């Protein structure tokens, strides 16, 4: 197995820049600024044909910003994808993922709702998941007005957003009693409780030379959880769920040079005998690569995912 050439060149730039920085741990504010700059710089060209509407979803004591994406040509007019961005529950925003969501929306012909859920450490668990739950409930409540079918609402997320998407699917089934048509998990964070040694990919790719480091996983867990919250909570570490049989059909997209590779494979291995693993794809790239639209491998993965999404939702009666 060898890394994609363009990814390797980009990773070399990352590592050179990291070596030139002073060896200190950045604050959460500095981390957010750095992550935003990276995502916006590497996003690639944004598709202007996809129309975007800014929304505010009303909660009890706050509102949740969101963006509704409408493709130029609707291929599945009665479907919707609820998108939850990554960033360790503490970084990222609507702008950072605008290029990715536009691309997936335009290529699939499916509408997307991208949600700017509250971030830790200011808003620790379960704030972000509660906002995701609010967005899913809003879509179901507004289904008639939006012209969508309640049985054609899917969820998608990358990294920590994949964690939220999976936790949301469980909530939807067991607490909210809301159908989720399918879930698409992109290199998800699935276990922040077990020791890193549990997953060989954490040891092999987690020293900091492959963008995502084990120390960053530890930091995000610390920011996401209060002192009273346990990391073995299945809503935080969903791979620890004792049963998965009520999940929707699941597609998992992984990167082969990612510390999170093995936990993604472990989820797929549990879903397979249940008949719930729709698709498992892995790419010779690094964590977060699908957001880096300047990479050809990112564009390839986006196109493949968009085509699958369209076909999956079209097939639902």
URDA-V412220 format. One record per residue. N is the residue number from 1. PHI is phi as a letter, one per 40 degrees, with the letter a starting at -180 (NA if undefined). OMEGA is omega in whole degrees, 0 to 359 (999 if undefined). Layout:
N,PHI,OMEGA  N,PHI,OMEGA
//
This chain:
1,NA,179  2,b,183  3,c,173  4,d,188  5,c,181  6,c,176  7,c,181  8,c,179  9,c,179  10,c,180  11,c,177  12,c,176  13,c,178  14,d,185  15,c,177  16,c,178  17,c,179  18,c,181  19,c,181  20,c,180  21,c,175  22,c,183  23,c,175  24,a,180  25,c,182  26,c,174  27,c,177  28,c,179  29,c,179  30,c,178  31,c,179  32,c,179  33,c,180  34,c,180  35,c,180  36,c,179  37,c,180  38,c,183  39,c,182  40,c,180  41,c,187  42,c,186  43,c,185  44,g,182  45,c,179  46,c,183  47,c,183  48,c,183  49,c,179  50,c,182  51,c,184  52,b,177  53,b,177  54,c,181  55,b,170  56,b,180  57,c,187  58,c,172  59,b,185  60,c,186  61,b,180  62,a,173  63,b,183  64,b,177  65,c,179  66,a,176  67,b,177  68,b,184  69,b,181  70,b,181  71,c,179  72,c,179  73,b,179  74,c,176  75,c,179  76,b,190  77,c,183  78,b,182  79,b,178  80,a,175  81,b,174  82,c,185  83,b,180  84,b,187  85,c,177  86,c,180  87,h,176  88,g,182  89,g,188  90,b,180  91,b,174  92,g,179  93,a,182  94,c,181  95,c,183  96,d,184  97,b,182  98,c,181  99,c,180  100,c,183  101,c,176  102,d,182  103,c,181  104,c,179  105,c,184  106,c,183  107,c,181  108,c,187  109,g,181  110,b,177  111,c,179  112,b,167  113,b,179  114,c,191  115,b,178  116,c,183  117,c,180  118,c,187  119,b,170  120,c,5  121,c,179  122,c,181  123,b,183  124,c,175  125,d,10  126,b,188  127,d,181  128,c,179  129,c,176  130,c,178  131,c,176  132,c,178  133,c,177  134,d,181  135,c,178  136,c,178  137,c,179  138,c,179  139,c,179  140,c,180  141,c,184  142,c,187  143,d,182  144,c,180  145,c,180  146,c,181  147,g,181  148,b,177  149,c,181  150,c,181  151,c,177  152,b,175  153,b,180  154,b,176  155,b,181  156,a,176  157,a,178  158,b,178  159,f,177  160,c,174  161,c,174  162,c,174  163,d,180  164,c,180  165,c,180  166,c,178  167,c,178  168,c,178  169,c,178  170,c,177  171,d,182  172,d,182  173,c,192  174,c,183  175,b,186  176,c,182  177,f,179  178,b,180  179,c,170  180,b,187  181,c,184  182,a,174  183,b,183  184,b,186  185,b,184  186,b,187  187,f,186  188,c,167  189,c,187  190,b,183  191,a,175  192,b,180  193,b,184  194,c,177  195,d,180  196,d,182  197,c,179  198,c,186  199,b,182  200,d,180  201,c,176  202,c,180  203,c,185  204,c,188  205,b,188  206,b,181  207,c,181  208,h,180  209,c,182  210,b,176  211,g,181  212,c,182  213,b,175  214,d,180  215,c,178  216,c,176  217,c,178  218,c,180  219,c,182  220,c,175  221,c,180  222,c,180  223,c,187  224,c,187  225,b,171  226,c,181  227,c,183  228,c,184  229,c,183  230,c,179  231,c,176  232,c,171  233,d,182  234,c,175  235,c,177  236,b,178  237,b,189  238,c,176  239,c,179  240,c,175  241,d,180  242,c,179  243,a,182  244,b,191  245,c,180  246,b,177  247,c,175  248,c,174  249,d,192  250,b,172  251,b,184  252,b,179  253,b,187  254,b,173  255,b,187  256,c,179  257,b,187  258,b,175  259,d,182  260,c,184  261,d,189  262,c,178  263,c,174  264,c,177  265,c,181  266,c,176  267,c,180  268,d,180  269,c,177  270,c,182  271,c,186  272,d,182  273,c,177  274,c,183  275,g,185  276,b,178  277,c,181  278,c,183  279,a,173  280,b,178  281,b,174  282,b,186  283,b,183  284,c,182  285,a,188  286,b,176  287,d,177  288,g,188  289,c,185  290,c,175  291,c,183  292,c,186  293,c,177  294,c,181  295,c,175  296,d,181  297,c,175  298,c,179  299,c,178  300,c,180  301,c,179  302,c,181  303,c,181  304,c,179  305,c,180  306,c,179  307,c,179  308,c,181  309,d,180  310,c,181  311,c,181  312,c,185  313,c,175  314,c,185  315,c,180  316,c,182  317,c,999
//
